[in-house]
Amino acid sequence: MKHTLRIFAIGILFFMTSGCGKENDTTNIPYVYVNFTIYPNSLDFIPDGGFVYATGAYKGIIIYRPMHDEFLAFERACTHDPLVSNSRIEVENSGIIAKCPTCNSRFLLTDGSPIEGPASVALQQYRTRYDGYSLIVSN
């Protein structure tokens, strides 16, 4: 019985200390309320595989359209050091990779994940809802 309790206690201690790494996935990007709608006349200007910059959020938003009926929205603040002034993520000519001009971190726009540089956390992503007529971006 003592042996079982000891194993149980060690197991509990292991799970409490190991966690799932979420504490390392946070950044210091200030929270800004985001909730806006884009209507069809604006959506037609975003081709499949294309992007646009939108105002709002902390440093702006990249709206990426991987397919005709899918949209992704990312914060333009770099997750490596989001508080650096006048530093905004820019989409490269490839149209699928975004880069921080300050630290040279690069991110894949299909999911915001870092692929190069000191950033280890994905770009902050906002919710998108497309109903075939309008696109809602929110947090």
SULVENJO-V840579 format. One record per residue. N is the residue number from 1. RES is the residue in three letters. PHI is phi in whole degrees, 0 to 359 (none if undefined). OMEGA is omega in whole degrees, 0 to 359 (* if undefined). BURIAL is b if it has 9 or more other ideal C-beta (glycine too) atoms within 8 Angstrom, else e. Layout:
# SULVENJO-V840579
n:N res:RES phi:PHI omega:OMEGA burial:BURIAL
n:N res:RES phi:PHI omega:OMEGA burial:BURIAL
This chain:
# SULVENJO-V840579
n:1 res:MET phi:none omega:179 burial:e
n:2 res:LYS phi:298 omega:180 burial:e
n:3 res:HIS phi:296 omega:179 burial:e
n:4 res:THR phi:295 omega:178 burial:e
n:5 res:LEU phi:296 omega:180 burial:e
n:6 res:ARG phi:297 omega:178 burial:e
n:7 res:ILE phi:296 omega:179 burial:e
n:8 res:PHE phi:298 omega:180 burial:e
n:9 res:ALA phi:296 omega:178 burial:e
n:10 res:ILE phi:295 omega:178 burial:e
n:11 res:GLY phi:298 omega:178 burial:e
n:12 res:ILE phi:299 omega:179 burial:e
n:13 res:LEU phi:299 omega:179 burial:e
n:14 res:PHE phi:298 omega:181 burial:e
n:15 res:PHE phi:293 omega:179 burial:e
n:16 res:MET phi:290 omega:183 burial:e
n:17 res:THR phi:270 omega:184 burial:e
n:18 res:SER phi:281 omega:181 burial:e
n:19 res:GLY phi:57 omega:180 burial:e
n:20 res:CYS phi:243 omega:176 burial:e
n:21 res:GLY phi:84 omega:183 burial:e
n:22 res:LYS phi:297 omega:181 burial:e
n:23 res:GLU phi:295 omega:179 burial:e
n:24 res:ASN phi:272 omega:183 burial:e
n:25 res:ASP phi:268 omega:181 burial:e
n:26 res:THR phi:265 omega:176 burial:e
n:27 res:THR phi:233 omega:180 burial:e
n:28 res:ASN phi:262 omega:179 burial:e
n:29 res:ILE phi:288 omega:179 burial:b
n:30 res:PRO phi:299 omega:179 burial:e
n:31 res:TYR phi:287 omega:174 burial:e
n:32 res:VAL phi:228 omega:180 burial:e
n:33 res:TYR phi:296 omega:180 burial:e
n:34 res:VAL phi:233 omega:176 burial:b
n:35 res:ASN phi:194 omega:178 burial:e
n:36 res:PHE phi:215 omega:183 burial:b
n:37 res:THR phi:238 omega:174 burial:e
n:38 res:ILE phi:246 omega:184 burial:b
n:39 res:TYR phi:260 omega:189 burial:e
n:40 res:PRO phi:308 omega:182 burial:e
n:41 res:ASN phi:300 omega:176 burial:e
n:42 res:SER phi:280 omega:182 burial:e
n:43 res:LEU phi:294 omega:180 burial:b
n:44 res:ASP phi:296 omega:180 burial:e
n:45 res:PHE phi:276 omega:177 burial:e
n:46 res:ILE phi:255 omega:180 burial:b
n:47 res:PRO phi:287 omega:174 burial:e
n:48 res:ASP phi:303 omega:183 burial:e
n:49 res:GLY phi:82 omega:182 burial:e
n:50 res:GLY phi:255 omega:182 burial:b
n:51 res:PHE phi:211 omega:169 burial:b
n:52 res:VAL phi:218 omega:172 burial:e
n:53 res:TYR phi:265 omega:177 burial:b
n:54 res:ALA phi:237 omega:176 burial:b
n:55 res:THR phi:280 omega:180 burial:e
n:56 res:GLY phi:112 omega:183 burial:b
n:57 res:ALA phi:62 omega:183 burial:b
n:58 res:TYR phi:276 omega:180 burial:b
n:59 res:LYS phi:237 omega:182 burial:b
n:60 res:GLY phi:109 omega:184 burial:b
n:61 res:ILE phi:227 omega:169 burial:b
n:62 res:ILE phi:258 omega:174 burial:b
n:63 res:ILE phi:255 omega:183 burial:b
n:64 res:TYR phi:249 omega:182 burial:b
n:65 res:ARG phi:243 omega:182 burial:b
n:66 res:PRO phi:293 omega:178 burial:b
n:67 res:MET phi:224 omega:186 burial:e
n:68 res:HIS phi:304 omega:184 burial:e
n:69 res:ASP phi:249 omega:180 burial:e
n:70 res:GLU phi:228 omega:178 burial:e
n:71 res:PHE phi:226 omega:175 burial:b
n:72 res:LEU phi:234 omega:181 burial:b
n:73 res:ALA phi:232 omega:182 burial:b
n:74 res:PHE phi:233 omega:173 burial:b
n:75 res:GLU phi:293 omega:180 burial:b
n:76 res:ARG phi:271 omega:175 burial:b
n:77 res:ALA phi:278 omega:179 burial:b
n:78 res:CYS phi:290 omega:181 burial:b
n:79 res:THR phi:284 omega:178 burial:b
n:80 res:HIS phi:288 omega:178 burial:b
n:81 res:ASP phi:211 omega:187 burial:e
n:82 res:PRO phi:292 omega:185 burial:b
n:83 res:LEU phi:271 omega:177 burial:e
n:84 res:VAL phi:295 omega:183 burial:e
n:85 res:SER phi:289 omega:178 burial:e
n:86 res:ASN phi:58 omega:177 burial:e
n:87 res:SER phi:247 omega:180 burial:b
n:88 res:ARG phi:230 omega:176 burial:b
n:89 res:ILE phi:298 omega:179 burial:b
n:90 res:GLU phi:239 omega:177 burial:e
n:91 res:VAL phi:279 omega:179 burial:b
n:92 res:GLU phi:284 omega:181 burial:b
n:93 res:ASN phi:302 omega:180 burial:e
n:94 res:SER phi:297 omega:180 burial:e
n:95 res:GLY phi:82 omega:181 burial:b
n:96 res:ILE phi:239 omega:180 burial:e
n:97 res:ILE phi:237 omega:178 burial:b
n:98 res:ALA phi:245 omega:186 burial:b
n:99 res:LYS phi:227 omega:173 burial:b
n:100 res:CYS phi:272 omega:181 burial:b
n:101 res:PRO phi:289 omega:182 burial:e
n:102 res:THR phi:273 omega:184 burial:e
n:103 res:CYS phi:255 omega:180 burial:b
n:104 res:ASN phi:66 omega:173 burial:b
n:105 res:SER phi:291 omega:179 burial:b
n:106 res:ARG phi:238 omega:185 burial:b
n:107 res:PHE phi:229 omega:177 burial:b
n:108 res:LEU phi:273 omega:184 burial:b
n:109 res:LEU phi:282 omega:177 burial:b
n:110 res:THR phi:288 omega:177 burial:e
n:111 res:ASP phi:210 omega:178 burial:e
n:112 res:GLY phi:84 omega:185 burial:b
n:113 res:SER phi:288 omega:177 burial:e
n:114 res:PRO phi:285 omega:180 burial:b
n:115 res:ILE phi:237 omega:181 burial:e
n:116 res:GLU phi:197 omega:176 burial:e
n:117 res:GLY phi:95 omega:185 burial:b
n:118 res:PRO phi:284 omega:180 burial:e
n:119 res:ALA phi:293 omega:180 burial:b
n:120 res:SER phi:242 omega:181 burial:e
n:121 res:VAL phi:244 omega:180 burial:b
n:122 res:ALA phi:296 omega:175 burial:b
n:123 res:LEU phi:301 omega:176 burial:b
n:124 res:GLN phi:294 omega:183 burial:b
n:125 res:GLN phi:250 omega:177 burial:b
n:126 res:TYR phi:257 omega:177 burial:b
n:127 res:ARG phi:289 omega:173 burial:b
n:128 res:THR phi:230 omega:176 burial:b
n:129 res:ARG phi:222 omega:181 burial:e
n:130 res:TYR phi:245 omega:183 burial:b
n:131 res:ASP phi:254 omega:182 burial:e
n:132 res:GLY phi:91 omega:181 burial:e
n:133 res:TYR phi:237 omega:182 burial:e
n:134 res:SER phi:223 omega:180 burial:b
n:135 res:LEU phi:245 omega:176 burial:b
n:136 res:ILE phi:254 omega:177 burial:b
n:137 res:VAL phi:244 omega:183 burial:b
n:138 res:SER phi:206 omega:174 burial:b
n:139 res:ASN phi:238 omega:* burial:e
